[in-house]
Amino acid sequence: MNTLFGFTLRHPAQALCLSGILLSGTAGAVTIFTEIGDAGNLPATAQTTTSTGQTFDEIQGTLSPTTGDGEDMYKIFITGGGDFSATTTGGIAFDSELFLLDANGKGVYSNDDTIGFLDPSVLPAHIALTPVAAGYYYLGITQCCDQPLSAGGAIFVGLGGGSDHLIVGGPTGPGGGSPITGYSHVFDQHPGGGPYTIFLTGATVAPPPVPEPETYVLTLAGLALMGLWARRRRSR
């Protein structure tokens, strides 16, 4: 006999069909995404989080500005409704900056310091700047005061300037209307950098997958085969 998930199966065909049905829509839960190698720093090179369709609440990585790794960017799926948030509070030992871009690489909102100079960063949920629409976005992390730039200049004015360090601001800089093209590469700490954890809400590693038509066909075929096997067994 075969046993599968607590079911006792008396025929190999039953085991094969039932396992295919149960596993076709199953995805492993993901709570932490860890940077693989070195994440890129622009949408074209951003590291895409693995596509399991499950919510996750942490991104872990490392920055090393002195070796040219001053910025990391991740492609994430935000579930919408204003529930998204991101913060390095409790997960970093250097002066971080966080910013969010839309699917076209244009600025959404950013923050340098949560309370005071050299503090962690936060992108809050449920404020006017928090994304309401579900979809793909790009989450960036840098060390202060490395500003994301577009062809028109700085995208955000709330990064790297006096009391503006505390501002959670939108893309109001001179380059705020255009997609990101690079960075200012100005850093306030040397050597700076190190490991970081970004704590998230309202994000998934990818949208819930839609089953392919072939999945439905295989599932129905498996059910039909099981029914046929059961009828033949009863007729003996």
C-alpha positions in Angstrom: 0.0 0.0 0.0 0.9 3.6 -0.5 0.2 6.5 1.9 0.0 10.1 0.9 -0.8 13.0 3.2 -2.7 10.6 5.5 -4.6 8.9 2.7 -4.1 5.1 2.2 -3.9 4.3 -1.4 -4.1 0.7 -2.8 -3.0 1.3 -6.3 0.0 3.2 -7.8 -2.4 5.1 -10.2 -4.2 6.5 -7.2 -1.0 7.8 -5.6 0.1 9.4 -8.9 -3.2 11.1 -9.6 -3.8 12.3 -6.0 -0.3 13.7 -5.6 -0.6 15.6 -8.9 -3.9 17.1 -7.8 -2.7 18.2 -4.3 0.7 19.6 -5.5 -0.6 21.5 -8.6 -1.7 24.5 -6.5 0.7 24.3 -3.6 3.5 26.8 -3.0 6.0 27.0 -0.1 5.5 29.9 2.3 8.1 32.5 2.2 8.8 35.0 5.0 12.4 36.2 4.2 14.0 36.9 0.9 17.8 37.0 1.0 19.8 38.9 -1.6 21.4 36.5 -4.1 24.9 37.7 -4.9 24.7 41.4 -5.5 21.3 42.9 -6.4 21.4 45.5 -9.1 20.5 49.2 -8.5 18.2 50.0 -11.4 14.9 48.5 -12.6 16.6 46.7 -15.4 19.0 45.0 -13.0 16.9 44.8 -9.9 16.7 41.5 -8.1 13.3 39.9 -8.6 12.1 38.1 -5.5 11.2 34.5 -6.0 7.8 33.8 -7.5 5.9 31.7 -5.0 2.9 34.1 -4.6 3.3 34.1 -0.8 3.5 37.1 1.5 6.9 37.8 2.9 8.0 40.3 5.5 11.8 40.7 5.3 14.5 41.4 2.7 18.1 40.7 3.9 21.2 41.9 2.0 24.5 43.8 2.3 25.8 47.1 1.0 29.5 48.0 0.6 29.9 51.5 -0.9 33.7 51.4 -0.9 33.6 48.5 -3.3 31.0 50.0 -5.6 28.0 48.3 -4.0 26.3 51.4 -2.6 22.7 50.6 -3.7 20.4 47.6 -4.0 17.0 47.4 -5.7 14.3 44.7 -5.5 11.3 44.0 -7.7 8.4 43.2 -5.4 4.6 42.9 -5.8 2.6 45.2 -3.6 -0.9 43.9 -2.7 -2.4 47.5 -2.7 -5.0 49.1 -0.5 -2.4 51.3 1.3 -1.1 48.3 3.4 2.5 48.5 2.1 5.3 49.6 4.4 9.1 49.2 4.6 11.6 50.1 7.4 15.1 49.3 8.4 14.4 50.1 12.0 16.0 47.3 14.1 17.7 45.8 11.0 20.7 48.0 10.2 23.9 49.5 11.7 24.5 52.3 9.1 22.7 55.4 7.9 20.2 54.0 5.4 17.8 55.5 2.8 14.7 53.8 1.4 12.7 54.7 -1.7 10.0 53.2 -3.8 9.6 53.4 -7.6 6.6 52.4 -9.7 6.7 49.8 -12.5 8.0 52.5 -14.9 10.9 53.4 -12.6 9.4 56.7 -11.5 9.5 57.8 -7.8 6.6 57.1 -5.4 8.0 58.0 -2.0 11.2 58.0 0.0 12.7 58.5 3.5 16.2 58.9 5.1 15.8 59.2 8.8 12.8 58.1 11.0 13.6 60.3 14.0 17.0 62.0 13.9 20.4 62.2 12.1 21.9 58.8 11.1 18.6 57.0 12.0 17.1 54.0 10.1 14.5 54.7 7.4 10.7 54.1 7.0 8.2 54.1 4.2 4.9 54.1 6.2 1.6 52.4 5.4 -1.7 54.3 5.1 -0.5 57.8 4.3 -1.3 59.8 1.2 1.9 58.6 -0.6 1.5 54.9 0.1 0.6 53.0 -3.0 -3.1 52.0 -3.3 -2.9 50.2 -6.6 -1.7 46.6 -6.6 1.2 45.7 -8.9 4.9 45.5 -9.4 7.2 48.1 -7.8 10.9 48.6 -7.2 12.2 49.0 -3.6 15.6 50.6 -3.3 18.0 50.9 -0.4 21.1 53.1 -0.3 23.4 54.6 2.3 22.9 58.3 3.0 23.3 60.6 1.2 23.3 58.7 -2.1 20.4 60.1 -4.1 18.5 58.4 -6.9 18.7 60.5 -10.1 16.8 60.8 -13.3 17.7 62.6 -16.5 16.3 65.8 -14.9 18.2 65.5 -11.6 17.4 64.3 -8.1 14.0 62.5 -7.9 13.4 63.2 -4.2 14.3 66.3 -2.2 13.8 64.7 1.2 17.1 62.7 0.9 20.4 64.1 2.0 19.6 67.7 2.9 19.3 69.4 6.3 16.0 69.0 8.2 14.6 67.2 5.1 16.3 64.1 6.4 13.2 63.4 8.4 10.7 63.9 5.5 8.7 61.1 4.0 8.5 62.7 0.6 7.2 62.1 -2.8 9.1 62.7 -6.1 9.2 66.5 -5.8 12.8 66.9 -6.9 13.7 68.4 -10.3 13.9 64.9 -11.8 10.8 63.6 -10.1 8.8 63.3 -13.3 11.2 60.9 -15.0 12.4 57.3 -14.4 15.6 56.6 -12.5 18.8 56.5 -14.4 21.5 56.6 -11.7 22.8 57.9 -8.4 24.8 60.7 -6.9 27.2 58.3 -5.2 27.7 60.6 -2.2 28.1 58.8 1.1 28.2 60.2 4.7 30.0 57.2 6.3 33.4 55.6 5.4 33.8 52.8 4.9 30.1 52.5 5.8 27.7 49.8 4.6 27.2 46.4 6.1 24.3 43.9 6.4 20.7 45.1 6.4 17.2 43.9 7.0 14.2 45.6 5.5 10.9 44.8 7.3 7.8 44.8 5.0 4.1 44.7 5.1 1.6 44.5 2.3 4.0 42.8 -0.2 4.3 39.4 -1.9 7.2 37.9 -3.8 4.9 37.7 -6.9 1.2 37.9 -7.6 -0.7 34.6 -6.9 -0.1 32.4 -9.9 -3.0 31.7 -12.3 -3.1 28.0 -13.1 -2.3 27.2 -16.7 -5.1 25.5 -18.8 -3.0 22.4 -18.9 -3.2 22.2 -15.1 -7.0 22.0 -15.2 -6.8 19.3 -18.0 -4.4 17.2 -16.0 -6.5 17.6 -12.8 -9.7 16.5 -14.6 -7.9 13.6 -16.3 -6.6 12.5 -12.9 -10.0 12.6 -11.3 -11.5 10.7 -14.3 -8.8 8.0 -14.0 -9.4 7.6 -10.3 -13.2 7.3 -11.0 -12.6 4.7 -13.7 -10.3 2.7 -11.5 -12.9 2.8 -8.6 -15.7 1.6 -10.9 -13.7 -1.3 -12.2 -12.8 -2.3 -8.7 -16.5 -2.3 -7.6 -17.5 -4.4 -10.7 -15.1 -7.2 -9.8 
